[in-house]
Amino acid sequence: MSEEARALVIVASYHHLNTERLACAIAGILGAEVRGPGEVAPDELGGFGIVGFGSGIYDAKHHESLLRLAATLPPAQGRKAFIFSTNGMPIAVAGKALVAGNSANSHGELRGRLVTAGYEIVGEFGCAGFNTNSFLKLFGGINKGRPNDEDLEDAKEFARRLLN
Ligand SMILES: Cc1cc2nc3c(=O)[nH]c(=O)nc-3n(C[C@H](O)[C@H](O)[C@H](O)COP(=O)(O)O)c2cc1C
């Protein structure tokens, strides 16, 4: 496969593996490998035409392991990247648009590091994820079952747009 056509999806997902499910849905459309941040050598990213970076949102940022990787990337010279995440904002109250907005706001730190490394960000995606952080576990958590089938379909549609 040519370098241009190769895709890689890097995901850090530990709370409920919510973002890993998103990563697999996106990777299925792109024909991409899925790896954790610790399974990627920064120097090898030049061998991929497009790289996705995603995790849950923890304290309004992506996972530390992903942010660390993004800080050590060699110059990307305009190669393509996309960003994705799941977050714990209550979708039943906030609705899809606000949850997506929460994602976009929380992508700032990672986005900045990728742009500094020279990536062109060609798309961003975020949706709700099951959240039992802190006191929420006392009530059984919020966003149960998320990402759900509809979220995964939205993620696949996002991936199809990336292909175009
Ligand atoms: C320690 C911790 C901090 C979190 N901080 C936030 C936050 O700042 N904003 C938010 O919307 N969700 C927050 N969440 C909820 C997660 O983003 C959400 O559950 C996500 O889907 C977890 O993804 P994962 O299962 O892939 O790890 C937090 C969860 C944990 C465990």
The ligand as an SDF file (V2000), in Angstrom:
LIG
                    3D

 31 33  0  0  0  0  0  0  0  0999 V2000
  -10.6570   11.2460   35.6150 C   0  0  0  0  0  0  0  0  0  0  0  0
  -11.7460   11.6350   34.6340 C   0  0  0  0  0  0  0  0  0  0  0  0
  -11.8960   12.9580   34.2650 C   0  0  0  0  0  0  0  0  0  0  0  0
  -12.9060   13.3200   33.3510 C   0  0  0  0  0  0  0  0  0  0  0  0
  -13.0100   14.6340   32.9800 N   0  0  0  0  0  0  0  0  0  0  0  0
  -13.9700   14.9920   32.0760 C   0  0  0  0  0  0  0  0  0  0  0  0
  -14.0800   16.3490   31.6440 C   0  0  0  0  0  0  0  0  0  0  0  0
  -13.3120   17.2290   32.0150 O   0  0  0  0  0  0  0  0  0  0  0  0
  -15.0660   16.6610   30.7620 N   0  0  0  0  0  0  0  0  0  0  0  0
  -15.9390   15.7190   30.2850 C   0  0  0  0  0  0  0  0  0  0  0  0
  -16.8160   16.0570   29.4960 O   0  0  0  0  0  0  0  0  0  0  0  0
  -15.8260   14.4200   30.6500 N   0  0  0  0  0  0  0  0  0  0  0  0
  -14.8670   14.0330   31.5310 C   0  0  0  0  0  0  0  0  0  0  0  0
  -14.7520   12.7090   31.8950 N   0  0  0  0  0  0  0  0  0  0  0  0
  -15.6400   11.6960   31.2610 C   0  0  0  0  0  0  0  0  0  0  0  0
  -14.9230   10.9700   30.1220 C   0  0  0  0  0  0  0  0  0  0  0  0
  -14.4470   11.9000   29.1470 O   0  0  0  0  0  0  0  0  0  0  0  0
  -15.8620    9.9920   29.4020 C   0  0  0  0  0  0  0  0  0  0  0  0
  -16.3820    9.0600   30.3150 O   0  0  0  0  0  0  0  0  0  0  0  0
  -15.1370    9.2930   28.2630 C   0  0  0  0  0  0  0  0  0  0  0  0
  -16.0840    8.6640   27.4400 O   0  0  0  0  0  0  0  0  0  0  0  0
  -14.1210    8.2520   28.7590 C   0  0  0  0  0  0  0  0  0  0  0  0
  -13.5190    7.6630   27.6400 O   0  0  0  0  0  0  0  0  0  0  0  0
  -12.7800    6.2390   27.6980 P   0  0  0  0  0  0  0  0  0  0  0  0
  -13.7650    5.2020   28.1620 O   0  0  0  0  0  0  0  0  0  0  0  0
  -12.3320    6.0430   26.2840 O   0  0  0  0  0  0  0  0  0  0  0  0
  -11.6120    6.3900   28.6250 O   0  0  0  0  0  0  0  0  0  0  0  0
  -13.7670   12.3160   32.8010 C   0  0  0  0  0  0  0  0  0  0  0  0
  -13.6010   10.9760   33.1880 C   0  0  0  0  0  0  0  0  0  0  0  0
  -12.6020   10.6210   34.0860 C   0  0  0  0  0  0  0  0  0  0  0  0
  -12.4420    9.1710   34.4790 C   0  0  0  0  0  0  0  0  0  0  0  0
  1  2  1  0
  2  3  1  0
  2 30  2  0
  3  4  2  0
  4  5  1  0
  4 28  1  0
  5  6  2  0
  6  7  1  0
  6 13  1  0
  7  8  2  0
  7  9  1  0
  9 10  1  0
 10 11  2  0
 10 12  1  0
 12 13  2  0
 13 14  1  0
 14 15  1  0
 14 28  1  0
 15 16  1  0
 16 17  1  0
 16 18  1  0
 18 19  1  0
 18 20  1  0
 20 21  1  0
 20 22  1  0
 22 23  1  0
 23 24  1  0
 24 25  2  0
 24 26  1  0
 24 27  1  0
 28 29  2  0
 29 30  1  0
 30 31  1  0
M  END
$$$$
